[in-house]
């Protein structure tokens, strides 16, 4: 999408949707970006179960 001159709002919308669909089909793209930053996706720690509630 870089260096694109969008002709109208619909052109922008179509291009963005196409790009997002591509990312959905290729989740390794997100993993690659995170790897380069040093960040990781970790699940939230489990919440403690309180007795008596």
HELIX and SHEET records of a PDB file:
HELIX    1   1 UNK A    9  UNK A   25  1                                  17    
HELIX    2   2 UNK A   28  UNK A   37  1                                  10    
END                                                                             
